[in-house]
Structures are given as C-alpha cells and as structure tokens.
Amino acid sequence: MACALDPDLQSLANDDEAWQTDLELIRALTQEEKQAEEDRALAASLAGITVDPIPENTRRMAMLADNYDETVKRRVIVNKTTIKLTSKPKTCAVCMEPVNKTDPRVPCGHAYCVGCLKELFLSSMQDETLMPPRCCREEIPIHLAELNSKETKDFNAKRLEYSTTDRLYCSQPTCSTFIPATSIVNKIGTCPNLKCQMKTCAICKGVSHDDLECPKDEATTAVLAVAKQEGWTRCYRCRAVVELTQGCYHMTCRCRAEFCYLCSTAWKNCSCVQWDEARLFQEARVRTARIPHIEIHRNNERRNFEQYVIQMADQLRNNHDCRHAAGWVYTSGGGRCEECRDYLPRYLYCCRRCHFMACNRCRHNRL
C-alpha cells in the first residue's frame, strides 16, 4: 500500500523544484544588480560624492549569485522520511571543469584537476614567471602535482637555476647548459653536461681564457650601450635587461626580484620618484575608460571625463602596489592581458581596485 507523503516533505520538494526552475533567471538578474552597484559606487567615489547604499535584500541576492559555486544545491530524494542534501562540485581553477574529491586542493583553497596542476609545474620549467608554481601568491607543494622521478629531478634543477643570482651558462652556443655554483672554481665554470664540459669564464660569460686575464667583453659592452641609449635598465639580481613599457617605476623581473627602474636598487630602498607623469595619465585614461558609467561621460562630456582621469591618476599614485586583494570581475569581450601580453578573444578579469586586466592564468599563478 502506498504511503502518504508527509506535508512538510511535499512542501520542501515543491520549493526545491521551483528553485531549480528559477535558478538561472535569479543568477542573471542578481548579477546585473551587483555589477550595477559596483559601477555606481566606483563612479561616485571617483566623482567625490556619496550615494545611498543598495538595499540589503538586493545585496544578499547578489552575494548568492557570486558565491553560487560554493553554496549547497538542494535536491530532495523522497521516500518515507528521507531528505538528502548534495553539494555542487567544485571546478578546476584553470579549465573550469568539475574536480573529483581526490583532486588536489592548493594552500589558498582553490581546486585543480591533476592534469592542470601538473601542466602548471611543467610550464614553470619553461616560463620563469611561473616559478615557483603558486596560486593566489601561495606556493604549491610539489607533491600535489604527482610528477614522476624524471620530472621531479628536472623541476628541482630548474628551480635552482631560476633562484640563482648572476647566472652562468655554458659558452658553447649549441649547449648553453646552466652551470651551478658548485661547478665554478676560481671564476671558471665547467659545464655539467657530460657530452660538453666546456669551460666558461664567470666574469665575461665567454669561453675560458685559460691562465690569461679576462679581456674586455665587447659584445656585452655593446648591448649595455644600446640599453643605456634606449633608457633600459638591468635587474640587480639576475642582470637581465628590462624595458619599461607601461605603469610605474616599480619593476618585477621574471626572476621575481622587485626593484626601481630608475636606479636598479631593490624596491623601497631609494628616494626616486615612482611615476613618470606622462605615463601615469596615459594609464589613468585607459583604466578610467573601462568603467561603464564613466564611458558615458567620455562620449558626451569631455570635461567630466578628464576630471575622472585626474582622480584615477591620484588613485594609481596611492595604489601603485596593488596586490589585487579586492578580487576580480569577469569581463566579457576579450582583450590583451597586461601581465603576460597574450590576447584572449572572449574574456579577461578586471581588478576591482586598480582595474588591471589579466587572464585567468596570470591572476592565479603570476600576480
């Protein structure tokens, strides 16, 4: 004989069905409300005025849409007296595909599928800006990547190379193997490649001069002369030549060293100015135009737009060391990542505080 369903369970089942039906509409509407609030508040801040806050019930709905991936999705399994709650699976921070419970969680709390995390570690051996592998500025333990013995050995060798200051490489062009400090004796490095073992001068980076003194390195001198003419500088740690194309004089080298572009000393250890005013206002115009409400003023009221630019320039002066802790906003339409310079045709992420545009990889693993 069939058992009558408890009225409370029936009511919960009906509520859950309605939730499932209306969920996508709720998410779309509340996300629009949230974006409008953010744009409105930022425009008001730049204009120096105060606006009334969004009602609390609207704010709560916006939070629901923003944190949907972390909330519990109700699903009712009805028998005589049973209700089961199941969670929406977490997604990989890279590929956005659902992850399993056995997939790794990195120290910051983000989830990665094994394949994407392993690819990050392998990529870091080719791209120094990804070394050490990290997410949200927190280093990822190597055991989570499940590398094999050869990959682990290669990774540790690359990490040693990238962490070495004033690196020395084999002077044989067809080899160019990194020479660690343990292979350098009396300013002469011996290539660790058993098929090469070329001796390299640690002073001029050229072929060893045997018992003769190191002559003047004309090739390096010529490169440095061009760098000086173009206004480039060198990293104080790895000695790489660096060119400033945008932003302030606070430089972060591919070796992760932070220094002043004007004097090449470690950051915050000099009294140099932090911005070139022309570059500052050029950057302020670009970032101001990214704010939807100000885009209207740019098209219709040029004077107001310039006032917003001046205020944005002041914000950049105060927040030039932005660590993007305020979070990121998904921005459709694509564009060029300001960190890696890659072009993405569909979307980028915009920092809520400084309006820096970055791709998904950079916001997680580089910045």
C-alpha positions in Angstrom: 0.0 0.0 0.0 1.3 3.4 -0.9 2.5 5.6 2.0 1.2 9.2 2.0 3.9 11.8 1.8 4.4 14.0 4.8 3.1 17.5 4.1 6.3 19.1 5.2 8.3 16.9 2.8 5.9 17.7 0.0 6.3 21.4 0.6 10.1 21.1 0.6 10.0 19.1 -2.6 7.9 21.7 -4.3 10.1 24.5 -3.1 13.2 22.7 -4.4 11.5 22.2 -7.8 10.8 25.9 -8.0 14.4 26.7 -7.0 15.7 24.6 -9.9 13.3 26.2 -12.4 14.1 29.8 -11.5 17.8 29.5 -10.6 19.3 30.7 -13.9 16.9 33.7 -14.0 17.8 34.6 -10.4 21.5 34.4 -11.1 21.3 36.6 -14.2 19.2 39.3 -12.5 21.2 39.4 -9.3 24.5 39.5 -11.2 23.2 42.6 -13.1 22.2 44.2 -9.8 25.6 43.5 -8.3 27.5 44.9 -11.3 25.4 48.0 -11.4 26.1 48.6 -7.7 29.9 48.2 -8.2 29.9 50.6 -11.2 27.7 53.1 -9.4 29.9 53.1 -6.2 33.1 53.4 -8.2 31.9 56.2 -10.3 30.6 58.0 -7.2 34.0 57.5 -5.5 35.9 59.0 -8.4 33.5 61.9 -8.6 33.8 62.5 -4.8 30.1 62.2 -4.0 28.1 59.9 -1.6 25.3 57.6 -2.9 22.6 55.7 -1.0 23.5 52.1 -0.4 21.8 49.3 -2.3 19.0 47.7 -0.2 20.3 44.8 1.9 17.9 42.2 0.4 19.3 43.0 -3.1 22.9 42.8 -1.7 22.1 39.3 -0.3 20.8 38.1 -3.7 23.9 39.4 -5.4 26.1 37.5 -2.9 24.0 34.4 -3.7 24.8 34.7 -7.4 28.5 35.4 -6.8 29.1 32.6 -4.4 26.9 30.0 -6.2 29.7 27.6 -6.8 30.3 27.3 -3.0 26.7 27.0 -1.9 24.7 23.9 -1.3 22.3 23.0 -4.0 19.1 21.4 -2.7 17.9 18.1 -4.2 15.1 16.2 -2.4 15.1 12.4 -2.6 11.7 11.4 -1.3 10.8 8.1 0.4 9.0 7.8 3.6 11.1 10.2 5.8 14.4 10.9 3.9 15.9 14.2 2.7 19.3 14.3 1.1 21.5 17.3 0.5 24.1 17.3 -2.2 26.8 19.9 -3.0 27.6 21.3 -6.4 31.0 20.0 -7.4 34.0 22.4 -7.2 35.6 23.4 -10.5 39.3 23.5 -11.5 40.8 27.0 -11.3 42.3 26.6 -14.7 40.0 24.6 -17.0 36.8 25.2 -15.1 35.8 21.6 -15.3 34.4 19.8 -12.2 37.0 18.2 -10.0 36.8 15.0 -8.0 37.3 14.7 -4.2 40.6 13.1 -4.9 41.9 16.0 -7.0 44.3 18.3 -5.2 43.4 21.5 -3.2 46.2 24.0 -3.1 47.0 26.1 0.1 44.8 29.0 -0.9 41.8 26.7 -1.1 41.4 26.6 -4.9 40.9 23.2 -6.5 42.8 21.9 -9.5 42.4 18.8 -11.6 45.6 16.7 -11.6 46.3 17.3 -15.3 46.1 21.1 -15.0 48.3 21.3 -11.9 50.9 19.0 -13.5 50.8 21.2 -16.6 51.5 24.3 -14.4 54.6 22.7 -12.9 55.9 21.6 -16.3 55.2 25.1 -17.7 57.1 26.7 -14.9 60.3 24.9 -16.1 59.9 26.8 -19.4 58.5 30.1 -18.1 60.4 31.7 -15.3 57.4 33.9 -14.4 55.5 30.8 -13.2 58.4 29.7 -10.9 57.8 28.7 -8.1 54.3 27.4 -9.0 51.8 29.3 -6.9 48.1 30.3 -6.6 46.9 33.5 -5.0 50.6 34.2 -4.1 50.8 31.0 -2.0 53.4 28.4 -3.2 52.0 25.0 -4.2 53.8 21.9 -2.7 55.4 19.8 -5.4 53.9 16.5 -4.2 50.4 17.7 -5.3 51.5 17.7 -8.9 52.2 14.0 -9.0 55.4 14.4 -11.1 57.4 11.3 -12.0 61.0 10.9 -10.9 62.5 12.5 -14.0 60.1 15.4 -14.0 60.8 16.0 -10.3 64.6 16.0 -11.0 64.2 18.4 -13.9 61.9 20.6 -11.8 64.3 20.9 -8.9 67.2 21.6 -11.4 65.2 24.5 -13.0 64.2 25.8 -9.6 67.9 26.0 -8.6 68.7 27.8 -11.9 65.9 30.3 -11.6 66.8 31.1 -7.9 70.5 31.7 -8.7 71.7 35.3 -9.0 74.1 36.3 -11.7 73.7 33.0 -13.5 76.3 31.4 -15.6 75.6 29.3 -18.8 77.8 27.2 -20.9 79.5 29.4 -23.5 79.1 26.7 -26.2 76.1 28.1 -28.2 74.8 24.6 -29.1 74.8 23.7 -25.3 74.0 26.7 -23.1 73.5 24.5 -20.1 73.2 26.2 -16.7 76.3 26.0 -14.6 75.5 25.8 -10.9 77.8 27.5 -8.3 79.2 24.1 -7.3 80.8 23.8 -10.8 82.5 27.2 -10.6 86.1 27.3 -9.3 88.3 30.4 -9.4 85.8 32.2 -11.7 85.9 29.3 -14.2 82.7 27.3 -14.7 82.7 23.7 -16.0 79.7 22.7 -18.0 77.8 19.8 -16.1 76.7 18.3 -19.4 79.0 15.2 -19.7 78.9 15.5 -23.5 80.2 19.0 -23.4 82.2 20.0 -20.3 83.2 23.3 -21.9 84.9 25.8 -19.5 83.3 29.2 -19.3 84.6 32.5 -17.8 82.3 33.6 -15.0 83.3 37.2 -15.5 82.6 37.8 -19.1 80.4 34.7 -19.7 82.6 33.7 -22.7 85.0 30.9 -23.4 87.6 30.4 -20.6 90.8 32.3 -21.2 92.9 29.6 -19.6 95.7 31.3 -17.5 95.2 34.7 -19.1 93.2 37.6 -17.5 89.7 38.2 -18.7 89.7 40.8 -21.6 87.0 43.4 -22.0 83.8 41.7 -23.1 83.0 43.8 -26.2 79.6 42.0 -27.0 78.2 42.7 -23.5 79.5 46.2 -23.6 77.7 46.9 -26.9 74.4 45.5 -25.6 74.7 47.7 -22.5 75.5 50.7 -24.6 72.2 50.2 -26.6 70.3 49.7 -23.3 71.7 53.0 -21.9 70.7 54.8 -25.1 67.2 53.4 -25.0 66.8 54.1 -21.3 66.6 50.4 -20.3 67.8 49.1 -17.0 69.1 45.8 -15.5 67.7 43.6 -12.8 70.1 43.8 -9.8 69.6 40.0 -9.1 69.7 38.1 -12.5 71.2 41.0 -14.5 68.6 40.7 -17.2 67.9 43.9 -19.3 64.5 45.3 -18.7 62.4 47.8 -20.6 59.5 49.8 -19.1 56.5 49.9 -21.5 53.7 50.9 -19.1 53.0 51.6 -15.4 55.1 52.9 -12.6 58.8 52.5 -11.9 58.2 49.6 -9.6 59.5 46.7 -11.6 59.1 42.9 -11.0 61.6 40.9 -13.0 60.9 37.4 -14.4 63.1 36.2 -11.6 60.6 37.8 -9.1 63.1 40.4 -8.0 61.4 43.8 -7.3 63.4 46.9 -8.0 63.4 50.6 -9.0 63.5 51.1 -12.8 65.5 54.3 -12.4 68.4 53.2 -10.2 68.1 49.3 -10.3 68.2 49.1 -6.5 65.9 46.8 -4.5 62.4 48.3 -4.3 61.7 50.8 -1.5 65.4 51.3 -0.9 65.8 54.5 -2.8 64.3 58.0 -3.0 63.4 58.0 -6.7 60.0 59.1 -7.9 57.6 56.3 -8.5 55.8 57.5 -11.7 56.5 59.4 -14.9 53.6 61.8 -15.1 53.0 61.3 -18.8 52.8 57.5 -18.4 50.7 57.9 -15.3 48.0 60.0 -17.1 48.1 57.7 -20.1 47.4 54.7 -17.9 44.7 56.6 -16.0 42.8 57.3 -19.2 43.0 53.7 -20.2 41.7 52.4 -16.8 39.1 55.1 -16.5 37.5 54.2 -19.8 37.0 50.6 -18.5 34.3 51.9 -16.1 30.9 51.7 -17.8 29.4 54.8 -16.1 32.4 56.9 -17.0 32.4 55.7 -20.6 29.2 57.7 -21.0 30.9 60.9 -19.8 33.8 60.2 -22.1 31.4 60.2 -25.1 29.2 63.1 -24.0 31.1 65.3 -21.6 34.8 65.5 -22.2 35.4 67.9 -19.3 33.9 65.5 -16.8 35.9 62.6 -18.2 39.1 64.5 -17.7 38.2 65.1 -14.1 37.6 61.4 -13.6 41.0 60.8 -15.2 42.7 63.1 -12.7 41.1 61.2 -9.8 42.1 57.9 -11.3 45.7 59.1 -11.6 45.6 60.0 -7.9 44.3 56.5 -7.1 47.1 55.0 -9.1 49.7 57.0 -7.2 48.3 55.7 -3.9 47.6 52.1 -5.1 50.5 51.5 -7.4 51.5 48.5 -5.3 48.0 47.0 -5.6 48.0 43.3 -4.7 44.6 42.7 -6.2 43.2 41.5 -2.9 39.8 43.1 -3.5 39.1 40.4 -6.1 38.4 40.2 -9.8 35.4 40.9 -12.1 34.8 38.7 -15.1 34.8 41.0 -18.2 33.5 39.6 -21.5 34.7 40.8 -24.8 38.3 39.8 -24.6 41.5 41.8 -24.9 45.2 41.7 -24.1 46.4 40.6 -20.6 48.5 43.3 -19.1 50.8 40.8 -17.4 51.7 38.2 -20.0 50.6 40.3 -23.0 48.7 37.3 -24.5 45.5 38.2 -26.4 42.3 36.4 -25.3 39.3 36.8 -27.6 36.5 36.1 -25.2 37.1 37.4 -21.7 39.6 38.8 -19.2 39.4 39.6 -15.4 39.5 43.2 -14.1 40.8 44.0 -10.7 38.1 45.7 -8.6 40.5 48.1 -7.1 43.0 49.2 -9.7 41.3 48.0 -12.9 44.3 46.0 -14.1 43.2 43.5 -16.8 44.6 39.9 -16.5 44.0 36.5 -17.9 42.9 33.6 -15.7 46.4 32.1 -15.5 48.0 35.3 -14.5 45.5 36.3 -11.8 46.0 32.9 -10.2 49.6 31.9 -10.9 51.6 35.1 -11.7 50.2 38.1 -9.9 
